[in-house]
């Protein structure tokens, strides 16, 4: 006699992000009998990488613990933690990104852009403003939060990408490597075939993006242009967490 399949005897429980206080308390509890402690900066890096999501938080904390056990301190420790975290998280980011729609990708990039604008009521990354720049955002945001790609600050009503590590991955994903840009002739042909002549003002910037993402970036509003997105991506890649 065959037993019941797993999906019929187990329940799926979706864990939402833990608040910062719970994360710090959890880390303190796990470390209590180890002789290892995390200082304020180390806790901050773990928070920035994991944003309270159990899976990513445990991953970051594990690399922090391993580094401290090996005797690393200060900047060398944080560099090792971030490097190891990025290496392990990248395949998960790839999966998460692959399973988002084109519309959701536009929403994610819009949120990234809004979070790097000068603070103002119109550029604050609340749902209303995100939807002004991309009309389908109100449909995408709840799903992106559910799947962990966006984090909602319930106090301010603002949204952020999961972590700087994911922003770094997205920037690497959408930009081409130096020397691998498409030709300007290819850009002109793509614009003409798609009836997108209105993108002429930023035509010289398009080769910086991978061609498969041209349809995505072509849907940004005038306020959040392709050029701005590219500039933000370059900025993310040039800056680290430390």
MDAnalysis code that builds the backbone (N, CA, C; Angstrom):
import MDAnalysis as mda
import numpy as np

u = mda.Universe.empty(726, n_residues=242, atom_resindex=np.repeat(np.arange(242), 3), trajectory=True)
u.add_TopologyAttr("name", ["N", "CA", "C"] * 242)
u.add_TopologyAttr("resid", np.arange(1, 243))
u.add_TopologyAttr("resname", ["UNK", "UNK", "UNK", "UNK", "UNK", "UNK", "UNK", "UNK", "UNK", "UNK", "UNK", "UNK", "UNK", "UNK", "UNK", "UNK", "UNK", "UNK", "UNK", "UNK", "UNK", "UNK", "UNK", "UNK", "UNK", "UNK", "UNK", "UNK", "UNK", "UNK", "UNK", "UNK", "UNK", "UNK", "UNK", "UNK", "UNK", "UNK", "UNK", "UNK", "UNK", "UNK", "UNK", "UNK", "UNK", "UNK", "UNK", "UNK", "UNK", "UNK", "UNK", "UNK", "UNK", "UNK", "UNK", "UNK", "UNK", "UNK", "UNK", "UNK", "UNK", "UNK", "UNK", "UNK", "UNK", "UNK", "UNK", "UNK", "UNK", "UNK", "UNK", "UNK", "UNK", "UNK", "UNK", "UNK", "UNK", "UNK", "UNK", "UNK", "UNK", "UNK", "UNK", "UNK", "UNK", "UNK", "UNK", "UNK", "UNK", "UNK", "UNK", "UNK", "UNK", "UNK", "UNK", "UNK", "UNK", "UNK", "UNK", "UNK", "UNK", "UNK", "UNK", "UNK", "UNK", "UNK", "UNK", "UNK", "UNK", "UNK", "UNK", "UNK", "UNK", "UNK", "UNK", "UNK", "UNK", "UNK", "UNK", "UNK", "UNK", "UNK", "UNK", "UNK", "UNK", "UNK", "UNK", "UNK", "UNK", "UNK", "UNK", "UNK", "UNK", "UNK", "UNK", "UNK", "UNK", "UNK", "UNK", "UNK", "UNK", "UNK", "UNK", "UNK", "UNK", "UNK", "UNK", "UNK", "UNK", "UNK", "UNK", "UNK", "UNK", "UNK", "UNK", "UNK", "UNK", "UNK", "UNK", "UNK", "UNK", "UNK", "UNK", "UNK", "UNK", "UNK", "UNK", "UNK", "UNK", "UNK", "UNK", "UNK", "UNK", "UNK", "UNK", "UNK", "UNK", "UNK", "UNK", "UNK", "UNK", "UNK", "UNK", "UNK", "UNK", "UNK", "UNK", "UNK", "UNK", "UNK", "UNK", "UNK", "UNK", "UNK", "UNK", "UNK", "UNK", "UNK", "UNK", "UNK", "UNK", "UNK", "UNK", "UNK", "UNK", "UNK", "UNK", "UNK", "UNK", "UNK", "UNK", "UNK", "UNK", "UNK", "UNK", "UNK", "UNK", "UNK", "UNK", "UNK", "UNK", "UNK", "UNK", "UNK", "UNK", "UNK", "UNK", "UNK", "UNK", "UNK", "UNK", "UNK", "UNK", "UNK", "UNK", "UNK", "UNK", "UNK", "UNK", "UNK", "UNK", "UNK"])
u.atoms.positions = np.array([
    [0.842, -1.200, 0.000],
    [0.000, 0.000, 0.000],
    [0.874, 1.246, 0.000],
    [0.624, 2.113, -0.911],
    [1.406, 3.328, -1.017],
    [0.976, 4.345, 0.039],
    [1.964, 5.088, 0.549],
    [1.656, 6.131, 1.520],
    [1.165, 7.387, 0.829],
    [0.733, 8.308, 1.624],
    [0.255, 9.575, 1.083],
    [1.424, 10.412, 0.583],
    [1.246, 11.125, -0.515],
    [2.321, 12.007, -0.996],
    [2.569, 13.138, -0.012],
    [3.817, 13.679, -0.047],
    [4.198, 14.723, 0.900],
    [3.239, 15.907, 0.896],
    [2.830, 16.330, -0.306],
    [1.995, 17.526, -0.366],
    [0.637, 17.322, 0.298],
    [0.302, 16.074, 0.586],
    [-0.998, 15.784, 1.180],
    [-0.924, 15.634, 2.709],
    [0.296, 15.585, 3.252],
    [0.432, 15.388, 4.701],
    [1.229, 16.502, 5.370],
    [1.822, 17.400, 4.567],
    [2.543, 18.535, 5.124],
    [1.894, 19.836, 4.673],
    [2.050, 20.840, 5.478],
    [1.518, 22.159, 5.122],
    [2.669, 23.088, 4.778],
    [2.471, 23.937, 3.784],
    [3.468, 24.950, 3.430],
    [3.251, 26.192, 4.288],
    [4.294, 26.637, 4.940],
    [4.239, 27.851, 5.750],
    [5.221, 28.857, 5.162],
    [4.721, 29.993, 4.718],
    [5.569, 31.033, 4.139],
    [6.065, 31.931, 5.257],
    [7.382, 31.960, 5.451],
    [7.970, 32.798, 6.489],
    [8.238, 34.187, 5.926],
    [7.642, 35.187, 6.542],
    [7.883, 36.566, 6.145],
    [9.160, 37.060, 6.811],
    [9.701, 38.183, 6.378],
    [10.933, 38.689, 6.976],
    [10.764, 38.972, 8.464],
    [11.792, 38.622, 9.239],
    [11.791, 38.942, 10.657],
    [12.200, 40.407, 10.839],
    [11.650, 41.107, 11.822],
    [12.101, 42.475, 12.107],
    [13.528, 42.468, 12.638],
    [14.187, 43.621, 12.560],
    [15.597, 43.717, 12.956],
    [15.821, 43.259, 14.394],
    [14.944, 43.640, 15.297],
    [15.122, 43.256, 16.697],
    [15.105, 41.737, 16.869],
    [14.244, 41.055, 16.125],
    [14.168, 39.595, 16.211],
    [15.423, 38.951, 15.635],
    [15.939, 39.526, 14.548],
    [17.158, 38.992, 13.940],
    [18.327, 39.108, 14.910],
    [18.492, 40.275, 15.524],
    [19.588, 40.472, 16.480],
    [19.443, 39.522, 17.671],
    [18.204, 39.341, 18.132],
    [17.964, 38.435, 19.257],
    [18.268, 36.992, 18.860],
    [17.885, 36.619, 17.646],
    [18.144, 35.264, 17.154],
    [19.645, 34.993, 17.068],
    [20.387, 35.968, 16.527],
    [21.835, 35.804, 16.406],
    [22.484, 35.685, 17.778],
    [22.037, 36.533, 18.701],
    [22.585, 36.474, 20.049],
    [22.342, 35.129, 20.715],
    [21.149, 34.572, 20.478],
    [20.818, 33.276, 21.055],
    [21.683, 32.159, 20.510],
    [21.894, 32.167, 19.191],
    [22.718, 31.130, 18.575],
    [24.180, 31.230, 19.009],
    [24.638, 32.427, 19.290],
    [26.049, 32.627, 19.635],
    [26.330, 32.475, 21.126],
    [25.303, 32.352, 21.930],
    [25.454, 32.450, 23.388],
    [26.451, 31.462, 23.980],
    [26.564, 30.265, 23.420],
    [27.455, 29.242, 23.979],
    [28.669, 28.973, 23.093],
    [28.969, 29.881, 22.174],
    [30.057, 29.621, 21.219],
    [31.356, 30.349, 21.551],
    [31.272, 31.368, 22.382],
    [32.462, 32.172, 22.640],
    [32.710, 33.213, 21.565],
    [31.814, 33.281, 20.571],
    [31.910, 34.251, 19.476],
    [30.794, 35.276, 19.634],
    [31.106, 36.532, 19.391],
    [30.079, 37.578, 19.383],
    [30.214, 38.402, 18.110],
    [29.107, 38.974, 17.667],
    [29.108, 39.881, 16.517],
    [28.968, 41.302, 17.033],
    [29.811, 42.200, 16.523],
    [29.683, 43.597, 16.928],
    [28.605, 44.294, 16.094],
    [28.400, 45.564, 16.346],
    [27.318, 46.299, 15.689],
    [27.474, 46.312, 14.166],
    [28.692, 46.538, 13.672],
    [28.927, 46.571, 12.240],
    [28.674, 45.208, 11.603],
    [29.077, 44.159, 12.276],
    [28.884, 42.800, 11.751],
    [27.403, 42.438, 11.702],
    [26.675, 42.815, 12.743],
    [25.219, 42.599, 12.725],
    [24.558, 43.391, 11.593],
    [25.070, 44.605, 11.347],
    [24.504, 45.445, 10.292],
    [24.696, 44.815, 8.918],
    [25.877, 44.237, 8.667],
    [26.134, 43.577, 7.388],
    [25.204, 42.381, 7.207],
    [25.024, 41.599, 8.257],
    [24.110, 40.449, 8.178],
    [22.701, 40.931, 7.868],
    [22.286, 42.031, 8.500],
    [20.952, 42.571, 8.247],
    [20.818, 43.055, 6.812],
    [21.797, 43.772, 6.310],
    [21.727, 44.300, 4.951],
    [21.683, 43.176, 3.914],
    [22.415, 42.115, 4.156],
    [22.441, 41.010, 3.200],
    [21.159, 40.190, 3.241],
    [20.629, 39.946, 4.434],
    [19.477, 39.055, 4.558],
    [18.143, 39.739, 4.689],
    [18.122, 40.995, 5.184],
    [16.888, 41.759, 5.389],
    [15.825, 40.995, 6.164],
    [16.261, 40.106, 7.043],
    [15.313, 39.391, 7.875],
    [14.752, 38.125, 7.273],
    [15.028, 37.857, 5.998],
    [14.548, 36.602, 5.413],
    [15.376, 35.460, 5.996],
    [14.726, 34.448, 6.573],
    [15.460, 33.392, 7.280],
    [16.580, 32.761, 6.465],
    [16.314, 32.424, 5.207],
    [17.300, 31.725, 4.395],
    [18.553, 32.572, 4.190],
    [18.376, 33.813, 3.723],
    [19.523, 34.666, 3.437],
    [20.192, 35.149, 4.729],
    [19.425, 35.357, 5.777],
    [20.005, 35.773, 7.053],
    [20.892, 34.683, 7.638],
    [20.429, 33.447, 7.597],
    [21.227, 32.329, 8.088],
    [22.506, 32.171, 7.263],
    [22.390, 32.378, 5.961],
    [23.546, 32.258, 5.094],
    [24.611, 33.293, 5.462],
    [24.175, 34.551, 5.616],
    [25.113, 35.621, 5.953],
    [25.734, 35.390, 7.332],
    [24.904, 34.990, 8.302],
    [25.404, 34.754, 9.652],
    [26.396, 33.590, 9.683],
    [26.156, 32.580, 8.886],
    [27.064, 31.437, 8.830],
    [28.446, 31.867, 8.352],
    [28.487, 32.685, 7.292],
    [29.792, 33.128, 6.795],
    [30.476, 34.077, 7.775],
    [29.685, 34.858, 8.491],
    [30.266, 35.727, 9.513],
    [30.877, 34.880, 10.635],
    [30.175, 33.861, 11.049],
    [30.672, 32.980, 12.116],
    [31.937, 32.257, 11.666],
    [31.925, 31.730, 10.453],
    [33.103, 31.028, 9.940],
    [34.313, 31.956, 9.878],
    [34.075, 33.199, 9.424],
    [35.178, 34.149, 9.311],
    [35.763, 34.500, 10.668],
    [34.901, 34.710, 11.652],
    [35.383, 35.060, 12.988],
    [36.074, 33.865, 13.642],
    [35.569, 32.677, 13.393],
    [36.214, 31.473, 13.923],
    [37.615, 31.312, 13.350],
    [37.799, 31.750, 12.091],
    [39.111, 31.669, 11.444],
    [40.045, 32.800, 11.870],
    [39.554, 33.701, 12.738],
    [40.401, 34.762, 13.252],
    [40.367, 36.052, 12.466],
    [39.444, 36.180, 11.516],
    [39.362, 37.408, 10.727],
    [38.627, 38.491, 11.511],
    [39.004, 39.718, 11.280],
    [38.359, 40.856, 11.928],
    [38.293, 42.024, 10.955],
    [37.434, 43.009, 11.270],
    [37.390, 44.257, 10.516],
    [37.043, 44.077, 9.045],
    [37.632, 44.907, 8.208],
    [37.308, 44.909, 6.782],
    [37.605, 43.584, 6.093],
    [38.740, 42.914, 6.377],
    [38.979, 41.603, 5.738],
    [37.869, 40.603, 6.028],
    [37.349, 40.623, 7.262],
    [36.245, 39.723, 7.616],
    [35.010, 40.039, 6.790],
    [34.639, 41.313, 6.728],
    [33.424, 41.697, 6.012],
    [33.547, 41.408, 4.525],
    [34.739, 41.606, 3.971],
    [34.952, 41.318, 2.547],
    [34.744, 39.837, 2.249],
    [35.268, 38.977, 3.125],
    [35.106, 37.533, 2.937],
    [33.636, 37.141, 3.053],
    [32.942, 37.711, 4.036],
    [31.526, 37.400, 4.230],
    [30.724, 37.779, 2.989],
    [30.938, 38.995, 2.491],
    [30.173, 39.473, 1.329],
    [30.509, 38.654, 0.091],
    [31.786, 38.363, -0.108],
    [32.190, 37.576, -1.285],
    [31.571, 36.178, -1.257],
    [31.638, 35.513, -0.103],
    [31.070, 34.171, 0.003],
    [29.549, 34.192, -0.108],
    [28.943, 35.204, 0.501],
    [27.487, 35.327, 0.420],
    [27.056, 35.526, -1.029],
    [27.719, 36.419, -1.747],
    [27.360, 36.672, -3.144],
    [27.496, 35.405, -3.981],
    [28.588, 34.658, -3.751],
    [28.822, 33.447, -4.543],
    [27.720, 32.417, -4.331],
    [27.232, 32.287, -3.095],
    [26.195, 31.298, -2.827],
    [24.807, 31.806, -3.187],
    [24.590, 33.106, -3.059],
    [23.253, 33.639, -3.313],
    [22.971, 33.855, -4.801],
    [24.005, 34.036, -5.610],
    [23.792, 34.334, -7.031],
    [22.898, 33.329, -7.746],
    [23.086, 32.010, -7.557],
    [22.173, 31.064, -8.224],
    [20.720, 31.235, -7.783],
    [20.523, 31.614, -6.529],
    [19.161, 31.842, -6.037],
    [18.574, 33.105, -6.662],
    [19.397, 34.153, -6.798],
    [18.943, 35.368, -7.475],
    [18.571, 35.056, -8.927],
    [19.391, 34.230, -9.566],
    [19.123, 33.854, -10.960],
    [17.756, 33.179, -11.068],
    [17.478, 32.278, -10.144],
    [16.191, 31.586, -10.150],
    [15.046, 32.570, -9.922],
    [15.208, 33.436, -8.929],
    [14.162, 34.402, -8.599],
    [13.900, 35.344, -9.769],
    [14.970, 35.823, -10.394],
    [14.860, 36.746, -11.524],
    [14.228, 36.069, -12.727],
    [14.640, 34.835, -12.994],
    [14.110, 34.078, -14.133],
    [12.611, 33.855, -13.990],
    [12.146, 33.732, -12.763],
    [10.731, 33.464, -12.524],
    [9.915, 34.732, -12.290],
    [10.452, 35.873, -12.690],
    [9.664, 37.106, -12.709],
    [9.288, 37.428, -14.143],
    [8.165, 38.076, -14.317],
    [7.711, 38.477, -15.648],
    [8.462, 39.722, -16.100],
    [8.322, 40.056, -17.367],
    [8.931, 41.283, -17.873],
    [8.394, 42.491, -17.122],
    [7.109, 42.484, -16.834],
    [6.498, 43.580, -16.092],
    [7.104, 43.704, -14.697],
    [7.310, 42.585, -14.025],
    [7.887, 42.615, -12.684],
    [9.332, 43.109, -12.706],
    [10.062, 42.782, -13.755],
    [11.429, 43.287, -13.886],
    [11.429, 44.811, -14.010],
    [10.486, 45.342, -14.777],
    [10.372, 46.802, -14.912],
    [10.074, 47.427, -13.554],
    [9.181, 46.810, -12.795],
    [8.843, 47.330, -11.470],
    [10.053, 47.314, -10.552],
    [10.823, 46.236, -10.569],
    [12.022, 46.151, -9.739],
    [13.017, 47.258, -10.083],
    [13.247, 47.481, -11.367],
    [14.192, 48.520, -11.780],
    [13.663, 49.910, -11.438],
    [12.353, 50.079, -11.507],
    [11.756, 51.364, -11.124],
    [11.972, 51.641, -9.646],
    [11.791, 50.627, -8.815],
    [12.033, 50.781, -7.383],
    [13.498, 51.115, -7.112],
    [14.398, 50.434, -7.809],
    [15.824, 50.733, -7.658],
    [16.102, 52.189, -7.990],
    [15.509, 52.666, -9.068],
    [15.742, 54.049, -9.496],
    [15.185, 55.051, -8.502],
    [13.958, 54.821, -8.041],
    [13.334, 55.756, -7.107],
    [14.108, 55.846, -5.794],
    [14.674, 54.737, -5.366],
    [15.416, 54.726, -4.108],
    [16.743, 55.469, -4.199],
    [17.144, 55.844, -5.406],
    [18.403, 56.560, -5.567],
    [18.205, 57.995, -6.064],
    [16.969, 58.465, -5.999],
    [16.694, 59.852, -6.345],
    [16.801, 60.739, -5.105],
    [16.937, 62.031, -5.338],
    [16.917, 62.967, -4.225],
    [15.561, 62.866, -3.528],
    [15.568, 62.775, -2.195],
    [14.307, 62.610, -1.467],
    [13.295, 63.699, -1.815],
    [12.104, 63.276, -2.203],
    [11.004, 64.194, -2.473],
    [9.708, 63.408, -2.419],
    [8.612, 64.097, -2.295],
    [7.323, 63.411, -2.201],
    [6.997, 62.644, -3.479],
    [7.452, 63.157, -4.630],
    [7.146, 62.506, -5.907],
    [8.059, 61.318, -6.198],
    [9.257, 61.317, -5.612],
    [10.207, 60.248, -5.889],
    [10.317, 59.231, -4.756],
    [9.564, 59.423, -3.689],
    [9.584, 58.458, -2.599],
    [9.029, 57.125, -3.105],
    [9.709, 55.999, -2.841],
    [9.281, 54.712, -3.417],
    [8.078, 54.095, -2.720],
    [6.980, 54.840, -2.654],
    [5.715, 54.283, -2.188],
    [4.964, 53.755, -3.403],
    [3.948, 52.949, -3.169],
    [3.252, 52.294, -4.271],
    [2.672, 53.293, -5.267],
    [2.095, 54.391, -4.758],
    [1.486, 55.375, -5.648],
    [2.516, 55.961, -6.614],
    [3.703, 56.271, -6.116],
    [4.738, 56.849, -6.974],
    [5.305, 55.827, -7.947],
    [5.472, 54.605, -7.474],
    [5.970, 53.551, -8.370],
    [4.991, 53.365, -9.529],
    [3.696, 53.376, -9.216],
    [2.665, 53.190, -10.246],
    [2.590, 54.371, -11.203],
    [2.956, 55.570, -10.740],
    [2.994, 56.723, -11.642],
    [4.012, 56.494, -12.750],
    [5.146, 55.916, -12.390],
    [6.212, 55.683, -13.362],
    [6.031, 54.390, -14.146],
    [5.273, 53.444, -13.576],
    [4.967, 52.212, -14.305],
    [3.586, 51.746, -13.862],
    [2.630, 51.806, -14.762],
    [1.213, 51.647, -14.413],
    [0.855, 50.258, -13.887],
    [1.628, 49.239, -14.238],
    [1.307, 47.880, -13.785],
    [1.932, 47.548, -12.428],
    [2.622, 48.501, -11.844],
    [3.344, 48.225, -10.604],
    [2.428, 47.765, -9.479],
    [1.208, 48.306, -9.434],
    [0.304, 47.936, -8.349],
    [-0.052, 46.453, -8.395],
    [0.081, 45.840, -9.571],
    [-0.150, 44.402, -9.697],
    [1.111, 43.607, -9.353],
    [2.263, 44.185, -9.666],
    [3.531, 43.480, -9.486],
    [4.042, 43.504, -8.055],
    [3.882, 44.643, -7.387],
    [4.495, 44.819, -6.072],
    [4.080, 43.735, -5.073],
    [2.782, 43.419, -4.918],
    [2.415, 42.372, -3.955],
    [3.080, 41.027, -4.251],
    [3.189, 40.684, -5.529],
    [3.826, 39.415, -5.892],
    [5.318, 39.447, -5.610],
    [5.959, 40.575, -5.876],
    [7.399, 40.695, -5.634],
    [7.705, 40.655, -4.138],
    [6.827, 41.219, -3.334],
    [6.982, 41.139, -1.879],
    [6.802, 39.691, -1.423],
    [5.795, 39.038, -1.968],
    [5.503, 37.649, -1.605],
    [6.680, 36.735, -1.907],
    [7.355, 36.984, -3.024],
    [8.461, 36.122, -3.435],
    [9.818, 36.610, -2.935],
    [9.831, 37.654, -2.129],
    [11.055, 38.053, -1.463],
    [11.959, 38.996, -2.209],
    [11.546, 39.467, -3.381],
    [12.396, 40.363, -4.157],
    [12.264, 41.816, -3.702],
    [11.132, 42.151, -3.127],
    [10.923, 43.484, -2.572],
    [10.637, 43.383, -1.074],
    [11.092, 44.399, -0.352],
    [10.828, 44.499, 1.076],
    [9.953, 45.723, 1.319],
    [8.878, 45.545, 2.075],
    [8.000, 46.663, 2.406],
    [8.317, 47.188, 3.797],
    [8.520, 48.488, 3.887],
    [8.630, 49.143, 5.186],
    [7.222, 49.590, 5.576],
    [6.612, 48.897, 6.482],
    [5.201, 49.148, 6.788],
    [4.986, 50.482, 7.483],
    [6.005, 50.990, 8.144],
    [5.867, 52.278, 8.822],
    [5.802, 53.425, 7.825],
    [6.684, 53.394, 6.820],
    [6.741, 54.487, 5.841],
    [5.962, 54.182, 4.572],
    [5.607, 52.899, 4.361],
    [4.912, 52.512, 3.138],
    [5.811, 52.468, 1.921],
    [7.125, 52.467, 2.137],
    [8.075, 52.450, 1.028],
    [8.536, 51.018, 0.735],
    [9.161, 50.863, -0.443],
    [9.627, 49.555, -0.871],
    [11.101, 49.629, -1.263],
    [11.826, 48.542, -0.990],
    [13.228, 48.426, -1.351],
    [13.496, 47.059, -1.948],
    [14.538, 46.979, -2.766],
    [15.008, 45.683, -3.233],
    [15.489, 44.884, -2.027],
    [15.375, 43.567, -2.087],
    [15.727, 42.687, -0.982],
    [17.013, 43.095, -0.271],
    [18.100, 43.289, -1.007],
    [19.362, 43.656, -0.371],
    [20.298, 44.267, -1.405],
    [21.348, 44.960, -0.953],
    [22.345, 45.479, -1.893],
    [22.996, 44.373, -2.716],
    [23.048, 43.171, -2.156],
    [23.613, 42.039, -2.889],
    [22.769, 41.717, -4.118],
    [21.443, 41.743, -3.970],
    [20.561, 41.496, -5.117],
    [20.648, 42.649, -6.121],
    [20.743, 43.878, -5.636],
    [20.907, 45.012, -6.547],
    [22.166, 44.847, -7.381],
    [23.238, 44.402, -6.734],
    [24.488, 44.167, -7.447],
    [24.308, 43.110, -8.533],
    [23.574, 42.044, -8.189],
    [23.357, 40.975, -9.173],
    [22.536, 41.501, -10.357],
    [21.481, 42.244, -10.076],
    [20.636, 42.775, -11.153],
    [21.451, 43.695, -12.062],
    [22.285, 44.547, -11.460],
    [23.114, 45.451, -12.256],
    [24.036, 44.673, -13.178],
    [24.647, 43.624, -12.665],
    [25.514, 42.793, -13.494],
    [24.725, 42.076, -14.587],
    [23.503, 41.707, -14.258],
    [22.679, 40.960, -15.205],
    [22.242, 41.813, -16.391],
    [21.904, 43.073, -16.173],
    [21.329, 43.873, -17.258],
    [22.377, 44.608, -18.094],
    [23.579, 44.808, -17.547],
    [24.617, 45.531, -18.281],
    [25.537, 44.556, -19.012],
    [26.051, 44.971, -20.153],
    [27.000, 44.142, -20.884],
    [28.399, 44.367, -20.326],
    [29.255, 43.396, -20.516],
    [30.651, 43.547, -20.113],
    [31.341, 44.511, -21.080],
    [32.312, 45.275, -20.611],
    [33.038, 46.203, -21.498],
    [33.592, 45.478, -22.720],
    [33.360, 46.050, -23.879],
    [33.843, 45.468, -25.128],
    [32.868, 44.529, -25.799],
    [31.731, 44.255, -25.147],
    [30.742, 43.328, -25.708],
    [29.455, 44.040, -26.118],
    [29.519, 45.361, -26.244],
    [28.339, 46.140, -26.596],
    [27.870, 45.844, -28.015],
    [26.552, 45.934, -28.222],
    [25.986, 45.826, -29.565],
    [26.364, 47.078, -30.355],
    [26.409, 46.946, -31.671],
    [26.760, 48.087, -32.512],
    [25.613, 49.093, -32.562],
    [25.938, 50.321, -32.904],
    [24.913, 51.345, -33.025],
    [23.943, 51.003, -34.155],
    [24.435, 50.329, -35.189],
    [23.571, 49.918, -36.299],
    [22.503, 48.932, -35.815],
    [22.894, 48.037, -34.908],
    [21.942, 47.080, -34.339],
    [20.881, 47.799, -33.520],
    [21.320, 48.813, -32.786],
    [20.383, 49.612, -31.998],
    [19.384, 50.307, -32.917],
    [19.884, 50.953, -33.973],
    [19.008, 51.668, -34.911],
    [17.999, 50.730, -35.559],
    [18.449, 49.551, -35.919],
    [17.564, 48.573, -36.557],
    [16.475, 48.119, -35.588],
    [16.853, 47.898, -34.322],
    [15.886, 47.465, -33.315],
    [14.837, 48.553, -33.066],
    [15.281, 49.794, -32.982],
    [14.356, 50.900, -32.762],
    [13.366, 51.030, -33.913],
    [13.886, 50.924, -35.120],
    [13.042, 51.094, -36.298],
    [12.026, 49.956, -36.414],
    [12.465, 48.742, -36.140],
    [11.570, 47.588, -36.294],
    [10.471, 47.583, -35.240],
    [10.753, 48.183, -34.085],
    [9.763, 48.185, -33.018],
    [8.984, 49.471, -32.898],
    [9.225, 50.403, -33.788],
    [8.531, 51.671, -33.738],
    [8.835, 52.470, -32.483],
    [10.087, 52.409, -32.062],
    [10.472, 53.067, -30.815],
    [11.401, 54.250, -31.073],
    [11.098, 55.008, -32.109],
    [11.941, 56.152, -32.436],
    [11.969, 57.203, -31.331],
    [10.981, 57.148, -30.436],
    [10.939, 58.121, -29.332],
    [12.085, 57.926, -28.340],
    [12.824, 56.838, -28.491],
    [13.966, 56.602, -27.614],
    [15.244, 57.226, -28.138],
    [15.138, 57.995, -29.194],
    [16.314, 58.611, -29.808],
    [17.199, 59.371, -28.817],
    [16.639, 60.112, -27.836],
    [17.502, 60.870, -26.927],
    [18.518, 60.020, -26.168],
    [18.224, 58.745, -25.958],
    [19.159, 57.902, -25.220],
    [19.695, 56.770, -26.083],
    [19.624, 56.944, -27.381],
    [20.032, 55.894, -28.297],
    [21.486, 55.490, -28.090],
    [22.326, 56.449, -27.748],
    [23.737, 56.138, -27.561],
    [24.020, 55.350, -26.300],
    [23.050, 55.290, -25.404],
    [23.247, 54.585, -24.144],
    [22.776, 53.141, -24.210],
    [21.953, 52.802, -25.173],
    [21.363, 51.464, -25.242],
    [22.372, 50.331, -25.365],
    [23.481, 50.506, -26.111],
    [24.439, 49.396, -26.215],
    [25.030, 48.971, -24.878],
    [24.910, 49.790, -23.846],
    [25.445, 49.424, -22.533],
    [24.626, 48.305, -21.884],
    [23.390, 48.118, -22.380],
    [22.521, 47.085, -21.839],
    [22.549, 45.848, -22.734],
    [22.350, 44.681, -22.129],
    [22.211, 43.472, -22.910],
    [20.970, 43.589, -23.791],
    [21.080, 43.123, -25.002],
    [19.999, 43.295, -25.969],
    [18.692, 42.665, -25.491],
    [18.777, 41.559, -24.758],
    [17.546, 40.898, -24.314],
    [16.744, 41.760, -23.346],
    [17.386, 42.803, -22.775],
    [16.686, 43.679, -21.848],
    [16.240, 44.992, -22.471],
    [16.484, 45.179, -23.742],
    [16.013, 46.405, -24.402],
    [14.490, 46.556, -24.302],
    [13.712, 45.479, -24.504],
    [12.250, 45.647, -24.360],
    [11.845, 46.047, -22.941],
    [12.620, 45.634, -21.944],
    [12.305, 45.979, -20.556],
    [12.583, 47.444, -20.299],
    [13.785, 47.887, -20.620],
    [14.165, 49.263, -20.304],
    [13.452, 50.274, -21.189],
    [12.919, 49.822, -22.311],
    [12.185, 50.739, -23.185],
    [10.843, 51.163, -22.592],
    [10.434, 50.509, -21.521],
    [9.129, 50.805, -20.919],
    [9.196, 51.765, -19.741],
    [10.358, 52.354, -19.504],
    [10.458, 53.303, -18.403],
    [9.865, 54.641, -18.792],
    [9.393, 55.331, -17.751],
    [8.829, 56.659, -17.982],
    [9.939, 57.644, -18.283],
    [9.570, 58.829, -18.756],
    [10.553, 59.853, -19.080],
    [11.340, 60.276, -17.842],
    [10.655, 60.291, -16.677],
    [11.326, 60.698, -15.450],
    [12.389, 59.687, -15.027],
    [12.152, 58.412, -15.311],
    [13.122, 57.372, -15.006],
    [13.578, 56.789, -16.336],
    [14.538, 57.418, -16.911],
    [14.964, 57.055, -18.257],
    [15.934, 55.883, -18.244],
    [16.162, 55.341, -19.420],
    [17.135, 54.286, -19.610],
    [18.519, 54.738, -19.164],
    [18.827, 55.987, -19.449],
    [20.127, 56.526, -19.087],
    [20.296, 56.553, -17.571],
    [19.229, 56.914, -16.873],
    [19.281, 56.955, -15.419],
    [19.458, 55.559, -14.852],
    [18.713, 54.597, -15.383],
    [18.837, 53.220, -14.916],
    [20.261, 52.725, -15.118],
    [20.835, 53.025, -16.275],
    [22.202, 52.607, -16.544],
    [23.185, 53.236, -15.584],
    [22.982, 54.523, -15.302],
    [23.852, 55.210, -14.365],
    [23.774, 54.613, -12.983],
    [22.571, 54.265, -12.564],
    [22.368, 53.644, -11.255],
    [23.047, 52.283, -11.207],
    [22.920, 51.513, -12.281],
    [23.544, 50.190, -12.329],
    [25.062, 50.304, -12.213],
    [25.646, 51.256, -12.935],
    [27.087, 51.459, -12.840],
    [27.478, 51.866, -11.426],
    [26.655, 52.707, -10.806],
    [26.930, 53.159, -9.437],
    [26.910, 51.988, -8.467],
    [25.939, 51.107, -8.620],
    [25.819, 49.950, -7.730],
    [27.046, 49.065, -7.855],
    [27.502, 48.845, -9.102],
    [28.641, 47.973, -9.318],
    [29.939, 48.581, -8.803],
    [30.009, 49.891, -8.785],
    [31.247, 50.541, -8.359],
    [31.349, 50.717, -6.848],
    [30.219, 50.553, -6.154],
    [30.201, 50.690, -4.706],
    [29.886, 49.350, -4.049],
    [30.507, 49.115, -2.930],
    [30.247, 47.894, -2.186],
    [29.489, 48.195, -0.911],
    [29.308, 47.164, -0.105],
    [28.629, 47.331, 1.182],
    [29.547, 47.992, 2.203],
    [30.854, 47.915, 1.969],
    [31.812, 48.474, 2.925],
    [32.798, 49.364, 2.210],
])
